[in-house]
Structure formats: C-alpha cells, structure tokens
Amino acid sequence: MTQTDYPIMKHPGLFTLMRLVMKGPLGVWMKLVFPLTLIFAGIFFWSIYEFIIATDIRDITKYGIVSLLTGFILAMYKLWFWLEMQKMALFIALKNSDNSPE
C-alpha cells in the first residue's frame, strides 16, 4: 500500500483505523495477531478464574504465573496494535496537510 492509497479524511474513527491497519504494510501480521489476542485473552481469564478457586499452593503459583505472562503478552499486543493505528492516523494527517489549501 502506497501513501496515495490512504483516504483523505479529517478525523478517522477507531474502526476506520483498524481497517486501514489490516490493509497496511503489516496487514498480514495484524490479521495473525488479532485472533491470537483473543486466544490469549481467553487463557488469561481462565487462569485468573483457576487462580481464584485454587487451594493448593502449586496450583496458585502455576495459575498466577500463567496469568501474569498472558497479561503481559496481551498488553504488548495491544500496545503494538495501538501504535500501528497511531502511525496510520499520522500518515492520514500528513496527507491531509499536504493536500490542504494554504
């Protein structure tokens, strides 16, 4: 996708930015990471639930470590996705500033 492929718009919304990120240069990676984020979210909530109901110290430790690791992975996925959306918003703003009448 070249710079001329980005649409001219004032303030793109969340879903517009998500669509543009999925079509952008890292679109294949984004399409791979998005389902992985949902899978890790399921593992995260399951491990928190198991951590709460666990009675053995080994289970508490195991589910605590799993929930910490999956929480960190989710945070990094979300941060990367957000940064890519910010990059798209910046590209759109730069394109708008190039095309605006002076």
N, C-alpha and C positions, 0 to 999 in steps of 0.2 A: 504494500500500500504506500503510495507516494504522498507527499504533503498536499498535493492538489486534490486528493480523494477525500479529505476531511471536509465536512459540510460547513458552510458559513452560518453561524448561529450566535446569538448573544450569550445566553447562559444555558449550556446543555444540562439536562437533568440527569439524575442518577442512572436511570435505565438507558438513556441515550449514551452516556459514557460507558456503561457496561457493554453495550452492543458494539461500540467503537473499539473498545479494548479487545473484545473477542475477534474482531476483524483485523486488528492491527498486526504489527510485525511479530509479536509474541502470542498471536491468537491461538496457535496450536497448543502452546504451553498453558495458556489460560483455560482452554477447554479441557485440558487434562487435570489441572489443579482444582478447578471448581467442584467437580464431583468428589475429588479427594478431600476437600474441605468438609463436605457434607458427611463423608465416611468418618473422618476424624472427629467431627462434632458428635456423631453417634457414639463412638468409642469413648469420648470424653464424658458425656453424660452418663453412660453406662458405668464407667469406672467410678464416677462420683457417687452414684447410687450404691454400687457394691462397697465402696469405702465407708459409706454411712451405715450400712447394715452389717458390716463385717464385725466379728467378735474375736477372731484370732489375730495376734499381733503380726503374723506373717501376711495374712490377707490384708490387713490395714496398710502395712508397708508396701505390698505389691500394688494394690489399687491406688494408693497415694502417689507412688512413683509413676504409674501409668497415667493418672490424671494430670500430674504436673507436666510430663513430657507431651501428652497430646494437647494440653492447654498452650504450651509454648509453640508447638507446631501450628496450631490454629492461629495464634497471634501473629506468627511470621507470615503465614499465608495471607491473612487479612491485611497486614501491613504491605506486602508486596502488591496485592491486588489494588489497594488504595493508592499506592504510589504510581502504578500504571495508569489509573484513572486520572490522577492529578497531572501526569505527563500528557495525556490526551487533552485535558482541559487547557493546558498551557499551549499545546500546538494549535488548538482552535482559537485561543485568544491571540496568539501571534499572527495567525492567518487573518483574523478579523482586523488586527491593527495594520496589516499590510494593505488590506483592501478598503480601509475606511478613507473617506474623503478628508483632505486636510484643510 
